[in-house]
Amino acid sequence: MNKSPRRFLHFTGIAALIAILASSCGVIPGTSVKRIPPGYVGLKVNLYGKNRGVQNATISTGRVWYNGYTEEIVVFPDHVQYYILTASTDEGSPVDESITFGVGGTTANADVSMSYFFDTERIKDFYGKYLKDPDQFKATLVRSETRNCFNQSATELKPEEIVGAKQAELLTNVRDCLNNKFGVVGVTFESVGFVSKPRFDKSIEAQITARFQAEQQAIAAKAQLEVAEAEAKRQIAKAKGEAEVARIQAATVSPLTIRLRELELQEQMIEKWDGVLPVYQGGTAPFPSFDPNASKSTATGQQ
């Protein structure tokens, strides 16, 4: 009567123990299970034996069973990775990861941002060459090769050029340099940029500032000169226009125009006459003539 409950408890305990072992290490002692989350792929690596090395096939999302003694599962992201190499300990790494490189006989220090991704069909080539997981790759190879590419690309430039006209060219060259290095194993760098303005020695900073101020002053002076030249051209055009109008008006004066003006003056004189004829000794003077040519006619008749 008492054996059945004991057997039930015995088998229940064994089942629970098996479940615990299966969930942590696997059904068979030495086996392990690893979960690959969405957005990642796994790579199984044989650590010992004649098949030592990376297996050919990648492992998709889900649980993966493997021998924890002889195998390892390395997980890679199949989405874009963002990495910031900065001097600040509040962003990215808790240590200074900024890049220092040579430029124009001096050095520059910069905070650099970048984005890159792994070709999941070729991660076995990447791991077979470098034997590093994504975090190890980021912490070692990415930073060191980025510094090398900056040194290679900036050595012939001047300090003011990498903060001005040739900054975009420099960053493009660094990105291409990284792709030449890692593209063959399936790592592609999409972008490389400065998080903030590169830092120089104080004396170099002063020289750059002075040069930029001189350039801005030259630009302002040129703009003022262009405004003055435009105003002078406008005044010349205006004077030429007024002179042309005067010339046209002078050219259009004719005897008819002169006669019309005489009649206008005569009409003004009539409007101002008060109707009283001038009185002379011996009688009233004749009605005055408002014709400006009348005196000429009278003088001619008297002669």
PESUL-V943425 format. One record per backbone hydrogen bond with DSSP energy under -0.5 kcal/mol. CO is the residue of the C=O (numbers start at 1). NH is the residue of the N-H. If there is no record, write none. Layout:
co: {CO,CO}
nh: {NH,NH}
This chain:
co: {2,3,4,5,6,7,8,9,10,11,12,13,14,15,16,17,18,19,20,21,21,24,28,30,30,32,34,34,35,36,37,39,41,42,43,44,45,45,46,49,53,57,59,62,64,66,66,67,70,70,72,72,73,74,75,76,81,83,84,85,86,91,95,99,101,103,106,108,109,110,110,111,111,112,113,114,115,115,116,117,118,119,122,122,123,124,125,126,127,133,134,135,136,136,137,138,140,141,142,143,144,145,146,147,148,149,150,151,154,154,155,158,158,159,161,161,164,166,167,168,169,170,171,172,173,174,175,176,177,178,179,182,182,183,186,186,188,188,191,193,199,201,202,203,204,205,206,207,208,209,210,211,212,213,214,215,216,217,218,219,220,221,222,223,224,225,226,227,228,229,230,231,232,233,234,235,236,237,238,239,240,241,242,243,244,245,246,247,248,250,254,255,256,257,258,259,260,261,262,263,264,265,266,267,268,269,270,275,278,280,283,290,291,291,293,294,295,296,297,298,299}
nh: {6,7,8,9,10,11,12,13,14,15,16,17,18,19,20,21,22,23,24,25,26,33,31,68,69,66,36,64,37,62,40,78,76,59,74,55,47,72,53,52,46,44,42,36,34,32,68,71,47,48,45,74,75,43,134,41,116,114,86,112,97,93,97,110,108,106,103,101,199,99,112,195,196,85,193,83,190,191,81,188,120,122,125,126,127,128,129,130,131,137,138,139,140,141,142,143,144,145,146,147,148,149,150,151,152,153,154,155,104,157,104,161,162,163,164,166,167,170,171,172,173,174,175,176,177,178,179,180,181,182,183,185,187,186,119,188,117,190,115,113,109,205,206,207,208,209,210,211,212,213,214,215,216,217,218,219,220,221,222,223,224,225,226,227,228,229,230,231,232,233,234,235,236,237,238,239,240,241,242,243,244,245,246,247,248,249,250,251,252,253,258,259,260,261,262,263,264,265,266,267,268,269,270,271,272,273,273,277,285,283,280,292,294,295,297,298,299,300,301,302,303}
